[in-house]
Amino acid sequence: MHAARSVPPYERVAAGAVAAMRTAGTPNLLLVSGPSDFELGAVLDELSTAERRLQEQDARPAPDVVRMSFGASPPGMSVVDRLVRLAGTGAGDRRPDVLLMRNLQQLAPDELPLLEDVVRRWGAAGTRCVGTVTLPLPRESRDAFGAVLDGLRRDGLVRQVTLRPLSVRRFAAAVTAEIEAKPEPTLVSWLWRLTRGWPATARAVLRTAREQGLIRVVGRHAHLVSGSTWQRSVAFEDLVLTVRELAGPAWSVAKAVAVLGQLGDAVPELAAEALGVPEGEVRELLAHLVDAGLVRRRRADGGWEYRLPLAWAAVWSALGPYERRDLARIAVTALWQGTAHCADRSYLPERLASAGRLVDPARASAELLAAVEESGRDDDRAGRWLLAAARLTPDPAQRPRLLLDHARVCVARGAADEGLESLRAVLRDHRDGLRPHQLLDVCYSYLAALYRAGDLDALQRIATDGVLDGSGTVEPLERAVVRGCALLLLGRWREARDVIGPVRDEALRGGDRAGWDAWRAEFLLADAELWLGLGDGTARDEAGLAARYRAGEATDFEVPARIGALLTLGEIGRAEELLDQTGYRAGQLGTASRMLIAFHRGRPREALDLTRRSAVTGTHTCDAVESAMYHHAVVLLVSGGRLNRASELIALARARQPNLPHLLTSAEALCELVFGEAERAVSLLRGAVRRAEAEGVVAGTELLWLRVADVAMSLGRPEALVRCLAKAEWVAHRLGTDRAEMARLVLHAAVHGDASAGQEALRLARWREQPLEEGAVLTRLIRHGLGDAEMLRDTYALLGGVDALMPRFWLRTLMRARGVAVPGRQATAAENERLLGVLVSEGLTNRRIAQILGTSEKSVEGRLSRLFARTGHGSRVELATALLTGRLQW
């Protein structure tokens, strides 16, 4: 069954209108009405485009078109006078082929009968008229408009088209077509709230939002940048002409409604208070705004809202700082006094944050903190509310804690620059009130914020002298710990170990603070040793971490940091055990750690979604956990045939200076191998091996040696596996992890033809219950000649469960070569077609696809022609859009 091409809604309206105007006996007037001149203008633009298309098809001469707008009528000039003058003709001369009349709602009631006469007479002479009307009609013109339309309708001289917004489903498809990327649900929801599904408005908002960096595209998925809300000041004003045309008192009331509108029946009284005018005058102005189609009254709660939320955003962004604060003060006072009510629980904290000290600071701070607890700290508004609470609290001891909380929330959502400001305020204004362990917690957070903000120069200076900007003098012990932490963040683990080791020893010999300092130094030292393949310290620290956390002695970052490290090493069992022991929830972990859990537990779609969410944040760096996240995400993308997306993700991660660059290189080598560039893969891997060995980094190098072995086999150099095995044995001994042991067993089986080692690797993989990892072990054993027919079939079925299109394609080739029947002939054909569709949608040329699939370019052309014919999509762009929107499925 062919999938219909997605045609923009106004293109359909325009195509139908042009076809009608070219058909004899059609009505003289096409009247298009809609909510704004912006939407109606889009229809007129499409009319011109549709007319040009038809001219190109049938070689007709261009029609004589006259365009006019009634937005600003010159005084003393009637409709007929203006039509004649603009058309350039006299009353009895030739008329234009098409007359486009914009903003007919601007005509005065006494001019409308003249308009009817023009439509009748010019239509009889062959002129087709097209008019636009912005709704709602002015109250004084409604009866006259109705009379004119009734007369034209009785004689069959008018065709009316009322524009409608898109449904949510069609809206999402239109957004996909516009940006050529799949919009994530939060982005679709944001756009819907702003535009209510009006397509032309949505297109303009998308363009503006992308220009201002509110939207980022990663892996053909478009995300709303974390922290972006529809209250953010963006240049949408030009899209809302009705708002710009307001002046004087009406504009003042429109601004008051933007802040007070949700307070229902109290709005007129409160707006009158804000503007210093009688309430009756406000009610008249509100009626004027309703007639103008700008605002309306909600039936459910009596609140006032903008018909198009985008207009509200424009007015909100136009408010001056004092206007916003004073209106917020009025709203808060009314809510506190009980003279107004609002069902939206976020309304009051938002107004409290705006009002600042114009209201009772102590009460405002307490209510803001209660709102944060209710909404959760992952709410985008939590950071704003925490910062406002910190500024308002009368408790000097509470202020630094709130600033620290605000900073952590900002860093977590990718706004490290905002967090740095709060941390600098703590170090500058509240340092003397912090106890030693509190000061170090602030220092750790400050260093992490610097790292996330990408200020690596500042971090390098701190790693050299151990002094934070604005922190004053620090004790030698604290200075060493700060230096060690900075070195860890920079990935200079050998240096970090050399700095922190003596600190740990000194802390153990210390006095009252010995226990506290020893544990923290032990944690930092273990972190350094973990990446260097020295596991004893890690095991010791891990054993005591859960108990210290339950006792409230561990810092906020220790548990998630250790869990992230374990996940990076592939030790998901140990990570989940630590989660259980501490009571820490997986949802509290960072995005990269949650991605690794999803990956290891065989949830590839969730893993890729989390990777994209991490990639679109404002983070400028890539720590060890994120290095592993990007590595595994690239493997997933390659497995699914999404090769260009994999290359783009590698480039993004490399630009962030990954702490484990060899993992990114391993993933890049896989891409080159799929593209048939094995020698390029060899060069990349050699450089990665040299760098890792020079820096003493061991973590993750088992994956590197497995990739080296893959490339060696593809080049027919099995002798290189002997060195890979020796290195893998050394890594397994140093790390002591299950994943490193599996790598050793797979390479041992390959080098020595040891089936028992292969079975032991497979047993370990199955015990770990990670389908993606198990599939990789099985695939490698098969490639090394250690798989029988049953193993081939089992592996093929396992990979089908994780949507691994490329590995299954390779296995089918191998199965046929070994005489093993591939199950499901019809399903196989569909999967081959799907893989071809994915490769095409990646923008790969036929030649490139032929290289990947091991076939001829002519064969690819033939298969692609059949695919286009079956699906009804005539171009690669249409095919890609259909795949993104889900309209094309296998």
HELIX and SHEET records of a PDB file:
HELIX    1   1 PRO A    9  MET A   21  1                                  13    
HELIX    2   2 ASP A   37  ASP A   58  1                                  22    
HELIX    3   3 VAL A   79  ALA A   87  1                                   9    
HELIX    4   4 LEU A  104  GLN A  106  5                                   3    
HELIX    5   5 PRO A  109  GLU A  111  5                                   3    
HELIX    6   6 LEU A  112  ALA A  124  1                                  13    
HELIX    7   7 ARG A  139  SER A  141  5                                   3    
HELIX    8   8 ARG A  142  ARG A  154  1                                  13    
HELIX    9   9 VAL A  168  ILE A  179  1                                  12    
HELIX   10  10 PRO A  185  THR A  195  1                                  11    
HELIX   11  11 PRO A  199  GLU A  211  1                                  13    
HELIX   12  12 GLU A  237  LEU A  239  5                                   3    
HELIX   13  13 LEU A  241  GLU A  245  1                                   5    
HELIX   14  14 GLY A  248  LEU A  260  1                                  13    
HELIX   15  15 GLY A  261  ALA A  266  5                                   6    
HELIX   16  16 VAL A  267  LEU A  275  1                                   9    
HELIX   17  17 GLU A  279  ASP A  291  1                                  13    
HELIX   18  18 PRO A  309  ALA A  318  1                                  10    
HELIX   19  19 PRO A  321  GLN A  337  1                                  17    
HELIX   20  20 TYR A  347  ALA A  355  1                                   9    
HELIX   21  21 GLY A  356  LEU A  358  5                                   3    
HELIX   22  22 PRO A  361  SER A  375  1                                  15    
HELIX   23  23 ALA A  382  LEU A  392  1                                  11    
HELIX   24  24 GLN A  398  ALA A  412  1                                  15    
HELIX   25  25 ALA A  416  ASP A  429  1                                  14    
HELIX   26  26 ARG A  431  GLY A  433  5                                   3    
HELIX   27  27 PRO A  436  ALA A  453  1                                  18    
HELIX   28  28 LEU A  456  ASP A  465  1                                  10    
HELIX   29  29 PRO A  476  LEU A  489  1                                  14    
HELIX   30  30 TRP A  493  LEU A  508  1                                  16    
HELIX   31  31 ALA A  514  TRP A  531  1                                  18    
HELIX   32  32 GLY A  535  ARG A  550  1                                  16    
HELIX   33  33 GLU A  558  THR A  568  1                                  11    
HELIX   34  34 ILE A  572  THR A  582  1                                  11    
HELIX   35  35 ALA A  586  GLN A  588  5                                   3    
HELIX   36  36 THR A  591  HIS A  600  1                                  10    
HELIX   37  37 PRO A  604  ALA A  615  1                                  12    
HELIX   38  38 ALA A  624  SER A  639  1                                  16    
HELIX   39  39 LEU A  643  ALA A  655  1                                  13    
HELIX   40  40 PRO A  661  VAL A  674  1                                  14    
HELIX   41  41 ALA A  678  GLU A  695  1                                  18    
HELIX   42  42 THR A  701  SER A  714  1                                  14    
HELIX   43  43 ALA A  720  LEU A  735  1                                  16    
HELIX   44  44 ASP A  738  HIS A  752  1                                  15    
HELIX   45  45 ALA A  755  ARG A  768  1                                  14    
HELIX   46  46 PRO A  771  ARG A  783  1                                  13    
HELIX   47  47 ALA A  789  GLY A  800  1                                  12    
HELIX   48  48 LEU A  805  ALA A  817  1                                  13    
HELIX   49  49 ARG A  825  SER A  841  1                                  17    
HELIX   50  50 ASN A  846  LEU A  853  1                                   8    
HELIX   51  51 GLU A  857  THR A  871  1                                  15    
HELIX   52  52 ARG A  876  THR A  885  1                                  10    
SHEET    1   A 5 VAL A  65  SER A  69  0                                        
SHEET    2   A 5 VAL A  98  ARG A 102  1                                        
SHEET    3   A 5 ARG A 128  THR A 134  1                                        
SHEET    4   A 5 LEU A  29  GLY A  34  1                                        
SHEET    5   A 5 VAL A 158  THR A 162  1                                        
SHEET    1   B 3 LYS A 182  PRO A 183  0                                        
SHEET    2   B 3 HIS A 221  LEU A 224  1                                        
SHEET    3   B 3 ILE A 215  VAL A 218 -1                                        
SHEET    1   C 2 VAL A 295  ARG A 297  0                                        
SHEET    2   C 2 TRP A 304  TYR A 306 -1                                        
END                                                                             
